[in-house]
Amino acid sequence: MKKNSSRIIQVLVILLLLNLAAGGALYFFHSQVLSLEAERADLTDKVAYAQSSADRALAEQNEIKATSADRAELLTYLIGQQKEQVAALLDLIEHKGSEVGVTIQTSSVAESSVAVSAAGGASAPTLAVSFSADGTWSQMITFLEAIKSLPYQYSIGRLSLNGGGVPAQAPVAKGKSKPAPLPQWNVVLNLSIVQDPDSATSTPATSTPAR
């Protein structure tokens, strides 16, 4: 009888130990599964973030390519800081004046210390150009309309219109008639033209002689 009791106790002990071992193994495997799930979720998040970053980078590259022509066109509205480009601007103004019979005199050309907002929102220096024009009223109006079509981004700092008087007539031979001259007007104009900040600086320091 005692032997049977002893065997039963041994079996119960073994079963208890097996049960404890099985519980420990189950806890271990459960913790491993939870760890793997966490790692899988973290890896999924990292993959999703990497994919999102790649998509954004690709979208930015496509945007850069798609707007390259527009950005290049915007730069054409900014005058360069080389002397050659500044001289070309002055020649263009004089050409527009000569086309309508207006006499142009440039009084000063200088880099402005005031930066303005250029195309695209960036800050850029300006080129200050001051000149006067002489001609009839209709010539003045036509010239000012032509100035509006300058191929640059600019603002007008000063515009004054003076005159309206009739210039003195040269003596006319007796018996001959000469049409009365039209009243002459004078316009003084100050332009602030946005410069390309990435171009080399070599403009006149403060002013230029009258042209």
C-alpha positions in Angstrom: 0.0 0.0 0.0 2.8 2.3 0.9 4.5 1.5 -2.4 1.4 2.5 -4.3 1.2 5.7 -2.4 4.8 6.5 -3.1 4.4 5.8 -6.8 1.4 8.0 -6.9 3.3 10.8 -5.3 6.2 10.3 -7.7 3.8 10.5 -10.7 2.1 13.6 -9.3 5.5 15.3 -8.8 6.5 14.3 -12.3 3.2 15.7 -13.7 3.7 18.9 -11.7 7.2 19.3 -13.0 6.0 18.6 -16.6 3.2 21.1 -16.2 5.6 23.7 -14.9 8.0 23.1 -17.7 5.2 23.3 -20.3 4.0 26.5 -18.7 7.5 28.0 -18.8 7.9 26.9 -22.4 4.5 28.3 -23.3 5.4 31.7 -21.7 8.8 31.7 -23.5 7.2 31.0 -26.9 4.5 33.5 -26.3 7.0 36.2 -25.4 9.0 35.3 -28.5 5.9 35.6 -30.7 5.1 39.1 -29.1 8.7 40.2 -29.8 8.6 39.0 -33.4 5.2 40.8 -33.8 6.7 44.0 -32.5 9.8 43.6 -34.8 7.5 43.0 -37.7 5.4 46.0 -37.0 8.6 48.2 -36.5 10.0 46.8 -39.8 6.6 47.5 -41.6 6.7 51.1 -40.3 10.3 51.6 -41.5 9.5 50.2 -44.9 6.4 52.4 -45.1 8.5 55.5 -44.1 11.3 54.6 -46.6 8.7 54.2 -49.3 7.1 57.5 -48.4 10.5 59.2 -48.5 11.2 57.7 -51.8 7.9 58.8 -53.2 8.5 62.4 -51.9 12.0 62.4 -53.4 10.6 61.2 -56.7 7.8 63.8 -56.6 10.4 66.6 -55.9 12.6 65.4 -58.8 9.6 65.3 -61.1 8.6 68.8 -59.9 12.1 70.1 -60.6 12.0 68.7 -64.1 8.5 69.9 -64.8 9.3 73.5 -63.6 12.8 73.8 -65.2 11.5 75.7 -68.2 9.5 78.0 -65.9 12.4 78.7 -63.7 14.6 79.4 -66.7 12.0 81.8 -68.0 11.8 83.6 -64.6 15.5 84.2 -64.7 15.1 86.0 -68.0 13.2 88.8 -66.2 16.3 89.4 -64.0 19.1 91.5 -65.4 22.6 90.2 -64.9 25.2 92.2 -63.0 27.8 92.1 -65.8 28.7 95.5 -67.4 27.8 94.1 -70.8 24.2 93.3 -69.7 23.8 96.8 -68.1 25.1 98.4 -71.3 22.7 96.4 -73.3 19.8 97.6 -71.1 20.9 101.3 -71.7 21.1 100.7 -75.4 17.6 99.1 -75.3 16.2 102.2 -73.6 17.8 104.5 -76.1 16.6 102.4 -78.9 13.0 102.5 -77.7 13.4 106.3 -77.5 14.9 106.7 -81.0 12.1 104.5 -82.5 9.5 107.1 -81.4 11.7 110.2 -81.9 12.6 110.8 -78.3 16.0 112.0 -77.1 17.3 110.0 -74.1 19.9 111.1 -71.6 21.1 108.7 -68.9 22.1 110.5 -65.8 23.1 107.6 -63.5 23.3 103.9 -63.2 24.0 102.3 -59.8 23.5 99.2 -57.8 20.9 99.8 -55.1 21.5 98.6 -51.5 17.8 97.9 -51.2 16.9 94.3 -51.9 13.4 93.5 -53.2 11.4 90.4 -53.6 12.2 88.9 -57.0 10.4 86.3 -59.1 9.9 83.2 -57.0 10.0 85.0 -53.7 13.8 85.2 -53.3 15.5 88.4 -52.3 17.6 90.1 -54.9 19.5 93.4 -55.4 18.3 96.1 -57.8 19.9 98.2 -60.4 18.8 101.9 -60.2 18.7 103.6 -63.6 17.9 107.3 -63.9 17.3 109.0 -67.3 15.4 111.8 -69.0 13.6 111.9 -72.3 12.6 114.9 -74.5 10.0 115.0 -77.2 6.4 115.9 -78.0 3.4 114.8 -75.9 2.5 112.0 -78.2 6.1 110.8 -78.4 6.3 110.8 -74.6 3.2 108.7 -74.3 4.4 106.3 -76.9 7.8 106.1 -75.2 6.3 105.4 -71.8 4.2 102.6 -73.3 7.4 101.2 -74.8 9.2 101.3 -71.5 6.4 99.2 -69.9 7.4 96.4 -72.2 11.0 96.1 -70.9 11.8 92.4 -70.6 12.7 92.7 -66.9 11.1 92.8 -63.5 11.2 96.4 -62.4 9.5 99.2 -60.5 9.3 102.9 -61.1 10.7 105.0 -58.3 10.1 108.4 -59.8 8.2 109.7 -62.8 8.0 113.5 -63.5 6.7 115.2 -66.6 7.6 118.8 -67.3 7.4 121.3 -70.1 4.7 121.8 -72.7 6.3 125.0 -74.0 6.9 125.8 -77.7 10.7 125.9 -78.5 12.1 129.0 -80.2 11.9 129.0 -84.0 14.8 129.5 -86.3 14.5 132.6 -88.6 12.5 131.8 -91.7 13.3 133.5 -95.1 10.8 136.2 -96.1 7.9 134.9 -98.1 8.2 131.3 -96.8 6.1 129.7 -94.1 7.2 127.2 -91.5 4.8 125.0 -89.5 4.7 125.9 -85.8 6.7 123.5 -83.7 4.8 121.2 -81.4 5.2 121.8 -77.6 8.1 119.9 -76.1 8.0 117.8 -73.0 10.6 116.4 -70.6 10.2 113.2 -68.7 12.5 112.2 -65.8 12.3 108.5 -64.9 13.9 106.4 -62.2 13.8 102.6 -62.6 14.7 99.9 -60.1 15.4 96.7 -62.0 15.8 93.4 -60.2 19.2 91.8 -60.7 20.1 88.2 -60.8 21.8 87.5 -57.5 23.7 84.6 -58.9 25.5 86.6 -61.7 28.9 88.1 -61.2 28.9 91.7 -59.9 30.7 94.2 -62.2 28.3 97.1 -62.7 29.3 100.7 -62.5 30.1 101.7 -58.9 27.8 104.7 -58.4 26.9 106.5 -61.7 27.7 106.8 -65.4 28.2 109.9 -67.5 25.2 111.2 -69.4 24.7 109.3 -72.6 
